[in-house]
Amino acid sequence: MSGESGQPQAGPSHAGLDFPNPERNRAGVPGGVIRRAGSHGRRSWIQKVLEQITDSPLQWVTPSEVVPVAVLAVQRYLLEDEPRDTIPKPPLYCYDVTISDGVYQEKCYLDPSLNFLVYKNILKVGIEMKISRVSCLYNEKRLGQGILCIDNVHCGDTLEAISLETPFRNSAHKEVPERPLRGGKSHYLALWNNEDPYGDIWLTNKQPEEHNFNNTKIISLSHLEMTWANRRNFPALLVRILHKSKLRYYGKPDKKMIEPYQTFLEVADSSGTVSVIMWNALCPEWYKSLRVGLVLLLQDYSVKKSYPFRMQPLPVDPQIKLISTMEICLNLRDPPTNIIIIPEKQVKPEWRLPKLNHRFITRSELDDMPKNHICDVIGILVFVGRVQRSKKKENREDFWSYRWIHIADGTSEQPFIVELFSTSQPEIFENIYPMTYFVCTQLKVVRNDNQVPRLLYLTTTNESRVFITGHRSQPYINDTKVKNFIHWIKTRTDTEEVKNTVIGGYYPYPPVPETFSKYSSSVKVESLLTAISEVRKEIEDLQYREQKRIAIQGIITVIKYIPHTSATESASASETLRNANQPSTSQAARRENQSQERDSNKRRQDDDPMSSQCFQTGYTSLSPTKKKRILQGPYAKLVPMPQPETSAQTKGNKPDMPSIFRQESASTSTAGKAKRTISDRWESQLWREKKFGLIDHLHYSHVYPESIPRKFIFEQRKFLTEQFNSQPAKYIPPEGRPQNLEDFKSALSLGHFEVTILGLNHEIAIDVAFLPMYCPEDLRTSQIDTLLTCMNYSCVYPQDEPGNDTLAGSRALAGDIIKAASRLDRVHIVGILDICNLGNNKVEVYLHRIYSPTNTS
């Protein structure tokens, strides 16, 4: 992938680098003077380029020799408006890219025209990159200094390993704390969101210290509330932290604020609870050192009238007065606030500071909790989804980071389903994995009992905090429900836990309602339906790990089953389908890729349906006579699929093989793997008539390895966790031998379906994936016979080791779905699509739900 750009904007540089000075011949000196290469060792490509641009009459050059360099860091920051800018612009985030040529490292400025390479995670750490055009931005306030700018690049493949031992050519680039190359902003932001503290400006060294209170005048919060408007000087406050919010970054290009951060603390004494706002540079100094439960002595603060539209969290003790008329402000100056952490051993009973009261609930209690109820949970993680992102506002560059997790606590067969947004605790958010004891506070109940399936999950709030280690030192350790969980977990065995844990993959949650009218009332978008001609732009606008749900109208014209089985079967399937209707370009390319991977697949075992995205014990193995159910996602009411046709038994096929998979001249394989026939694919007559006259055909039905949930292996937790986290800002050398995600067993037993939806005007079609999930249970509930119904449910349950019956059952289920789809021939439907950008030009589109004329109202 390459990108073109014109001349970069000129402007002042910050932490720039000196260019060659013939009178100085030293390397690594402050200011970054370049050493003219001698005869010793390998010549630096970076150095040659800098010498070339210095000797050029232009501000840019095309290097005389383009050689690969390694990318070691991609760092983001907000660039403030230049003096010549008269019209304020929306936030413009810039990127500094650190490269290594094997001799030196160099921090370079990425021209904004190439920012899209970062947005799409094409330009990322660990890859090989060729730079074909560079320019320089001079610092006009300093003599002979400028910044090396990357104007045109080609991003290559990921390198197996990169040495971090090469020195910076410019010693200023290794100074601590790190500074961006341009602008006056003093720090870098987290690469993918603004909530996480990133970099070395965030201190963690604040410790409790004993204080002599003899000469300290203390005022209560209730007394301060009554008198603050008439005071100029405020006595000290002695309070306990009850809640701590995540960080809020409010930087804008036109605001020359060095560290524009804000966080809220809810603090209390014996007379009441009030909001404390910590501003700007105090946040990097104190945020990571403050935690819920600490006792603070606050001096030299300011007081102002509270913001009327902010909702304070509920007090931990309903007897404590909630003070909402004023706010306490802590600043580095005006006045400079003095904060002291008081050791718990110095806290006196007569101060009557409130204790922390938690609101733990069990999973069995969740069913009765009202909407928006605030609670705390403890459990063991049994599913950890991949990190995803969603835009805060359309047409902006700011995103939320979040992931879905499942927590089991032993009180129910169902887990807690939690939408876990970043809580400004990246050291936890990026290091959670299954089999971890997990506590999350201040969660809000989301529920809708008027839709099918019933919607019920928890989501984090602004004050949510997460804990995965050090539980014994936390105040909640003495809570009764916490003790009950600890007792339950001691009865578990390692075997049980290993079988029921899953990590990563596409996660179709939350489920949509059963009718389109209910769906319409549940979504908040400007346009409810997306024209199929606009889908390409929707896809192209997605950024890395962004997932978006849209609704389109169309007609299902093709559905094809792609099994998730061995390479041998895949090979025979490709051979069988070769003479089918003319494949699309993407399908042909995909079969070519499968052929290239066949040799490596033969060295691997078949993917086993070992686990799932739900936590359940006491499950039974699948038998051919059991009812089969297709469900999608991690949570649902359980509904059986229809029984296989009995006529299959009379013709010598397996009892659970429907006629759609029956072979006319071949018997079933003795290994229990029936050969696929052309019946694995259904194609409508309408498609045969229209497919060659399309003006556009979008191909997004490929399912990438990152979208398959994997059986979690504790010994490989570091590798698996990294695969489903966001791309890091700095290169992390791999440990041990290189690993491949495809070598890890899938948590699914079924394959997937490629579904072609033709637009209502018969001009544009799109191929999408339908990824069903498998559940062997024999519940006596009403059967379903349409694709519409089976896509409405969202749960996965574990099953035993795969066997012949499992493979046959998967095919039977596939046959049922294809039959159901064939009943939609020429029927106008509304399809709910999940579009996902996995980065590096990998995009998937999943069919989440279908509404037909029978369920649109």
N, C-alpha and C positions, 0 to 999 in steps of 0.2 A: 504494500500500500504506500502510495506516495502522495504528497500534497504540494501544491504550488502556492507561492505567495509573492506579493510585490515587496516594495521597500517597507521595512518595519518603521513604526513611529519613533521618531527621535525623542529623546527626553533624558532627564538626569538619571544617573545610575547610582546605585547604593551598593556598597561592598564590591566595587568594581575591581578590574584587574589592569595592571600596567602592561603596556606593550613594549616591544624591544627597545632598549636604550643602548646605543653603541658604546657608551662610556661605562656601562655597568654589565657585568658578565656573571652574575650570581643567580642561582635558582633557589626558590623557596623563601625568599626574603619577604618581609612585609610589603604589601603592594603588588606582589606577584610578578617581579621582573623576570622576563624569559631568559633562560640561559641559551646562548648560541651553541648548537650541538657540536661536540668535538668528535674525536675518533673512537671514543670509548662507548661501548654498548650500543643498544638499538636506538635508532632515531625516533623521536616522538612525532606521530602524525599531527597531534594537536599543536605542537610547537611549530611544525612546518606551515600549517594553515595560518597560524597567527602571524608568522613572518611574512607569508604571502599577502595577507590582507593589509599589513602595515606598509608594504612596498607598493600596494595598488593605489592608483589615483581615485578609484571608486570606493564607495562605502561597502561594497559587497564583492565577493569573488566566488568563482567556481573552483574548488580545490583541484590542483593539477593532478592529484591522485586521490581517488575515493576508496578508502579502505574501511572495513567494518569496525565499529566501536561497540562497546558494551554499555548498556544503560544501567546505572547503579541507583539512581533516585529520580523520582518525578514528584516535585513539591509545589503546592498551590498557595497562592496568597492573593490578597486584594490589592489591586493597583489603584492608587488614588488619582483623581483627575489631574492632568497636566495643566500648567498655568494658561495655556492657549485655549483650553476647553471652556467654552462659554455656556454650552447647554449641558446640564447634568445628564449623565448616562446611567443606565442600570448597572448594578455591580458587574465589574469586569474582573474575573479571576485570571491571573497569569500563572505560568508554570516555569519553574527552573528545572532543567534537566541536567543531571550529573552523568558524564560519560567517562569512559576509560579506554585508552588505546593500548593498554598493556605497559606503558611507560609512565604516563601521568593520568591523573583524574582532572577533569575540568567541569565547573558548573557553568551552564550556558542558559541563555534566555530563549524560550520557545516563542517564535513569532505567533501572535494571536490567531493568524489565519490557519495555523496547524493545531489549534486547541481541540478541534474535533477528533484528532487522533487519540487524545487523552479521554475525551468524553466517551468514545467507543471502546476504550481499553485496548487500542491497537498499539499505541506507544505506551509501553509499560516497562517496569524494571525486569531485568533478567534476559532481555532480548538482544539480538544483534541488530545494529542499525547502521545504515550508510547515509552520510550527510553529503548532499550534492551541491548545496549552496549555503554560504554563511555571510553574515554581515557584521557590522560593529556599531554599537551605540556608545557614543562618547559622553563622558561626564564633563560638561563644559565648565564646571566649577573646580576641576582638579586637572593638573597638568599630565597629559599623556596617558589618561586612563579611559577605559571603555569596557564594554561587555561583549562577549562573543555571542552572536545570535544565530539560531538555527532557522533557516528560511525554507529549506526543502530537504525532505528525508525519504528514505525507503525503509520501512520497518520489516525486519526479518523474523526468523524463528527464535524460539527460546533456547538459550545456551544451557548446556548441562551444568556448568560451573563457571564462576567468575572470581578472580582473585580480588580481594579487598586490600591487598598489601601495597598496591601502587599508590604513591604519594600524590597529593594535590600539587599541581604546578604552581598555583597561587596559594600562598599560605593563608591569605585572608579567608579562603573558603572553608577552612577547617577550624575557624575560631568558634568559641562557645560563648553565648548562645548563637545558633545559626541565624543568619540574616538573609532576607531575600535580596536578589541582585538589584531590583528596581524599586523606586518609590520610597516613601517614608515609613511604611508599615514595618514594625520591628520583628515580626514573627511569621512563621508559616502556619497555615490552617491544616486540619485533617484533610486528606485527599478527597474523600467522598461525602462528607457532611460537615456542618459547622458546629455541631453539638459536642464533638469529642475534643478534649484537650490534646494537643499534639506538639511535640518538640520539647526542647530543654528549657523553655521559659517557665514550665509548669513545675513548681517546687513541691516537694513532699517532706520537707525536713522540719516542719513546725511541731514542736513537742510541748506537752504540758509543763508548766512551771509554777512553783508555789509562789503565792502572793501574800504580802503583808497588808491586811485589810485595816490596820489601825488608823491610817490617815485617808482611807478611801470612803467617800460618801456614796451611798447606794440609794437609788430611787426605785420604787416599784413601778411596774408598767401601768397599773391602774391610776396611780398618782400622776405619772407622766402624761397620761391621756388627758387628764383634767387641766393640767397646767402648762403644757408645752407651748401653746400659742403665746403665752406671756413671758416666756423665758428666753434669755440669750445663751446662757450656758446650762448644759445638762449634766446632772450627776451621772455616775457610772451605773450601768445595768448589769445585773448578775442573773444570767438566764441559762436554760438548757435548750439545746437544739432538738426540736421534735421532728422536723422535716427539712430536707434539703432538696432543692430542685436541680434539674439538669441545667447546663449552661445555655445561655442565649447569646448569640453573636449578632450584633446589630451594625456591623461595619458597612459603610457606604463610601463610594469613591469621592463624594464631595465633602465628607466629614473627616477632617484631619485628626482622627483619634488613634492613639498608638495601639491600645489594646481594648477595643470596644466590646467588652463582655459584661454580662449581668447574670446574677444568680440570686435566688430567693432562699432565705432561711426562715422557717417558722420557729420562733423561740418563745419560751414561756417562763414565768416565775409563778409564785403562789397566787398572784392576783389576776393573771390573764395571759393571753397568747397574742403575739403580734408578728407582722411580717418585717423581716430585715432584708434590705436590698444591698448586695455587695456589688460595687461598680468597678469596671475598667481594670486598671493594673493590680488592684487588690485580688482579683480572681486568679490570675496566674500564681500569685504569691501564696494564697490561702486555700483555694478551692479543694485541692486534693488532700489537704491535711485535715479539713473539717469533716466530721461524720456525725450522723445522728446519735444523740445521747451525750455528746460532750457538753461540759459546762463552760461558758464563756463569760469573761469580764470585758465589757465594751465601754470604752472611754473615747471622748472627743468625736462623737457621732453627730449627725444632724437629724432633724425630724421634719417631715412634711406631710401634707394631707394625702391620704391614700388614693390610689388610682381607682376610680369607681367601678370599672368593668372587670376587675380581676377577682376571680373566685378563690378564696382561701381554702386550703384543705381543712377538713373537719378536725377539731382538736382531739387529742388522744384521750382526754378526760372531759366528758360532757359537763362536768361541774366547773370547769375553767372558763372564764369569760373570754369570748372571741372579740378582740379589739380590731375594728375595721375602719376606724376614722383616721388613723395615722399610720405612717410607715417610718421605720428607722433606716437611715442611709449611711452606708460605710464607704468612705472614699480614701484614696491615697493622699488627697489634699482637699482643702476647703471643707472642713478641717481635716488634717491627717489623722485618721482613726487609729486608735491603739487597741489591739485585740490580744487578749491573753487567754490561753487554754488552762483552766484550773484542774489540777489532778483530782480524780474521783476521791482519793483518800483525804483530801482537804475539804470536801463538801460536808457541811454540817447539817444535821437533821433540822435544826431550827430555821434554816433557810427555806424549808418546805418547798424545795424545787420539785416539780412534777416528775413522776416516773414515766417511763415509756410503756404504753399499753398497746399491744398489738391486736390485730383483728384477724387472726388465723381462722380459716375455714377449711373443711375437708372437701374432697370431691363429691362425696355423697350429700353434703349440705348445699353444694352449688346449685343443684336443680331448684331449690326453693328460694334462692337469693333474688331480690328484685333487680330490675334494670338500673344501672348506674351505681349500684352498691359498691362501696370501697372495701377491699379485703386484702389480706396477706395470705400467701400460700407457701408450703414447704413440701418437697417431694424429691423423687429421683427422676432425672431426665431420661426419657425413653425415646424421644425423637428430637433432633435439632435440625431445623431447616437451613437452607443456604441464606446468606445475607441478600436482601433485596432492597431496592430503593424506590421511592415515590416522590414526585415533584410536590413541593410545598405550594407553589402557584404556577399556573401555566405561563409559558414564555419567560420563565426565570431559570437561573442556574442553581437554585438551592434545592436540596433533596433531604428527605428523611431516610435514615437507614433503619431497617427492621428485619426481623426473622420470626418464623413461627416455631414454637417448641411445644412438646408434650411433657407433662409432669404427672407421674403416678404417685399416689400416696397410700395405696392399699385399701382404701375404703370403698372403692368402686371399680368395676371393670373398665369404665371409661376414664381417660386421663383428663387433667386440666388441659385445655388448648389455650395457649397464650400468644398473643401478638406482642412480641417483645421489641419495642423501639429502643434505639440507643439511649442510654441513660447517662451519658457523659462518663461512662466507666469502660473505656475501650479495652483495658487490661482484662476485663471480665467478658464483655460482649464478644470479643474475638477469640476467647479461649474456653468457650463452653462446648461440651460434647456429651453424648449419652453416658449414663452410669455415674453422673455427677450429682451429688446432693445439692439441691438448688433451693434458695429462698428468694422470693420477690415480694416486695411490700408495695402498698398503695396501688393495687390493681383495681380496675373498674370492670364491672360485669356488663357485657354486651349480650342482649338476648332479644329474640323475637319469636314468641310462641304462636304467632298467627301465620307462619309460613311453614312449608314442608320442603326439606327437613327443617326441624326447629333449629333456630340459630342460638347458640350458646357458647360464648368464649370469654376470655379475659383480655384486657389490653392495658398497657402501661399508661400511667399518668405523668404529669410534669414532676411529681415528687417520688416516683417509684425508684427504689434502690434494689440492687441485686447482690446476692452473696453466694459464693461457691466454695469458699475456704474460711477457716477461722471461726466456724460456727460456735465452738465452745466459749469463745470470748465475747459473743454477742448477747445483748440483753434478752433476746427471745428464747434463749436456750432453756429457760425454766417454764416456758409456756406449756400448758397441758397437752395441747395438740402436737406440739413439737416433740414432746416426750413420747407420745403415742406413735408418732412416725418413726422415731429412733427404735422403739421396741419392735415395730413391724419390720423394719429393714433388717434387723438382726436375725429374723426368721427366714430371710431370703437366702437363696444359694446362688453361686456364681453362674451355674448353668442356666437358671431361670432368667437372669438378667441379660446374659449374652444373647439368648434366643429372641429377645424382645426389644432390641435396640436398633435404631435406624438413624442414618445421618444423610442430610442433603436431598437433592432431587427437586423436581417440579412439585409444587404444593398448591392444589386448586382450592384455596380457601379464602374467604368464606363462601359457602354455597349460595347460589341464587335461588329466589323463591320459585314456586311451582308454576306461577303464571306470569305472563309478560306484564300485565297491569301492575302486579305487586313489585316486579322488578323495576318498572318505571318509577314507582313512587319511592323506591329505596335508594336510587342512585342520584348523585348531585353532579350533573354535567350540563354543559351548555346545550349540547345536541345529543339527544337520546340515541339516535341511530346514526351510524357512519355509513356513507355511501361506499360501495365496494371499490369505486374508483379512487377513494381517499385513503384506502387501507395502506397502500404503499407508503404514502407520506407519513401516516401514523407510525409505521414501522421504522422508517428512516429517521424520524425525530427522536426515537428512543435512545437513551444513553445507557451506559454500562449498568447492568443489573436492575434496570428499571423494568417494572412489570405493570402492565396496564390492561384494563378490561374494557372491551368495546362490544357493540351490538351491530350486526349487519343483517341484511335481508338477502335471501337467495334460495337456491334449489340444490339439494344434495343429488349429485349425479354419479359419483364414483365413491366406493369405499373398498379399501384393500387391507387385508390383515397382514401384518409384519410380525412373525413370531419372535419371541425373545428366547431362542434356544441355541443349540450347538451350531458350529460352523458347517458341519456336514449337512444338516437339514437346510440351512440357509442356502448352501450351494445348490441342492436339488430344487429348492423353491425357485431360485433365480433361473435355473434351467427350464423349469416347467412354465414359468411366466414369460419366457423370452419370446414366445410366439403369440403373446396376447396383443391387445391393441397397442398401437404405437406409444411408447412411454414418453413422458415429458423429459426435458433436458435434465432437470434435477434428479429424476428417478434414475436415469441412465448413469449419471455421475455417481449417485449413491451406490448403485450396484458395482461400479468400478472400484469405489473405495472399499466396499465389503469384500471384493475379490482380493484386493491388496492386503487386507487384514486377515485373510483366511488362515495363512500359515501361523500367525501368532495366536489366533483363536484356537487352533488345534492343540497348542501347548497348554491351554487353560482348561479347567473344568467348566462344565456347564454352569451358568448362573443359577444359584439355588434360591428358591423362594423361602428364605430362612426366617424372615422377620417382617415387621410391618410398622406402620406409623401409629399404631394403637397398642396399648398395654393390656394384655389379657392372658390369664393362665387357664389351664384346664381345657385347652382346645384339643380337638380330635383330628385324626388324619382323614384325608378325603377318600371317599369310596365312590365307585362308579354310579351308585344309585342315589347318591345325595343330590339334593337340589343345588344348582349353581347360582351364584349371585355375582353380578358385575356392579361394582361401585367405584366411585371416583373420589379420591381425597381421603382425609383422615377422620371424618366424623359424620355419623349418619344413623338413621333408622335402617334396619337391615331388611332387605327385600329379596326373595329368591327369584332366580331366573327360571324360565319354563323348563320342564323336563324334556329330554331328548325324545325324538320321535320313536315310537315303539317299532315302526317298520324297519328300523335299522337292525334290530335283533334278528328278524326273520331272514335277512339277507347276509348274515354272517359277519356283520361289523360288530365292533365293540358296543355294548349296551348304551354307552353314553355318547355315541357318535351320531350326530344328526345327518340326515341324508345329504346335506349340502357339502359334506366332506367325503361322501361315498365315492370310491373309485369304480369305474366301469369294468376295468380289466385287470386290476391288481388287487391283491389281498393286503390286509393290514400288516405292517412291519412287525416281526417277532419281537423286536426290542421295544415295542409299545409306542413307537414314533410313527404315526401314520403319515405317509407322504402327502404333501400338499398338492392340490389340483387347482385347476383354473377357478374352482368354486371359492377359493380364498378371496376372490375379487368379484364385486358386483358393479356393473356399469349400465346406466340407463340408456334407453334409445335416444333420449334427448341429447345426451352427451355425444353419442356417435354422430348425431346430425350437426352439432354446433362446435365441436372441439377444434376443428381445423379453421374456423372462421373467427377465432377470438382476436381481439386487439391487444389483450394482455393476459398473461397467465402467471400468477404469483406462486412460487414454490417454497412453502415454509412448513413442510410436514416432517422434516427430519428431526429425530430425537437425539440430542447429543448426550454423551456419557455423563455430563454434569447434571442432566435432568433425570437420571435414574437414581432413585433412593438406594443407598448402599447399606448392606449389613455392617454394623459397626464392629470394629475389632479394636479392643482397648490398646493392644500393643502398638497399633498403627495410628493412634489418636492424633499425633502431631501432623502427619501427612494428610489425614482425612479432614481435620479441622482446617488446615490451610486451603484445601481444595474448595471448601464451601464458604470461606470468608471472602471479604473483598480483597482486591489486589492491593498489596502493601505499597507504601510510598517509597520505601527503601528496600534494596535487595537483601534477601536473607539466604545465605548459602544452604543448599539442601544437605540433609544428614544421611549418610549411608549411600547405598546404591540408588540410582534413579528408579522411581516407581511410576506406575501407570494406573489411573483411576479405574480403567476397565478390568484390571486384574482383581478388583474387589467384587464380591458377590452382590448381585442385585437383591433388593428386598421385594421384588415383584415376581410373580409367576407368569403373568401374561405378557404378551408383546404389546404392540400398539397398532392403531389403525391410521391409514392415510385416507383422509376424507376430502373430496373435491366439492366445493360449493360454487355453483354457477350464479352469476348476478342475474337479477330479474330481467335485465335488458339483453341477456345472452351475449354480452360483449367481453366480459371480464370474468375470470375464474380464479379461485385461490385454493391451493392445497394446504390443508391444516392437519395437525395430528390430534388424535383422540387417544389418551393414555388411560385405559381402564385399570382398575385394581381389583384384586381377587379376594373372595371371602367364602370359604367352605363352611357353611353351617346349615343345619336342617331345621329351619324354623318354619312352622306351618302358618305362613301368611299368604296373602293373595299373590298369584303369579303376575309377572309383568311380561308384556309381549311387544314392547316398543323401545326403540333406542331413546326416545324422549324420557321415559320413566327411569331407565337404568342410569341415565346421566344425572339424575336429580339427587342422587345420594352420594355421601362422601365419607366413607370409612374403609379402613384396611385392617384386617386381622391376620395374625400369624397362622402358619400351617406347618405341618411336619416336613421332614425331608422329602424332596421331590421324588416321585416315582412315575411308573407308566400311567397310572390313573390321573395324575396331575397333568401330564402333557396332553393326554386325551381330553381331559376335562377342559383344558385351556382352548383346545380346538372347538369343542362343542360350544363353549361360550362365544368364541369368535363367530361361529356359524349363526348363533342366535342373534348377535348384533347385526351381522350382515343381512339376515332375513328381515330384521326390524327396519333397517335402513331402506331396503327395497320397497317397503310399503309407503315410503315417502316420495316415490317417483312422481315428479312434476308438482309436488306440493310446495307451496311457498312457505318458507320457514324463517324465523329469526334465530340467528346463531350468536351465542355469547362466546366471544373469543378472548383468551388470555394471550397477550403478546409479550414476549420476554426477550431482552437483549442480554446475551451471555458474555458480550465483549468479543473483540478480535474477529469481527464480522460474522459472529454466530447469533442468529436470530431464530426463535421458535414461535409458532403460533399454535395454540391448543384450543380445540373445541370443548368448551366447558359445559354448555347446555344448549339444547334446541327447544324453541317454542314453535309449535305448529298451530294452525287455525283452531285446534281443539283446546289449546291451553294458553292462548294469548289474552284472554279476558279474565 
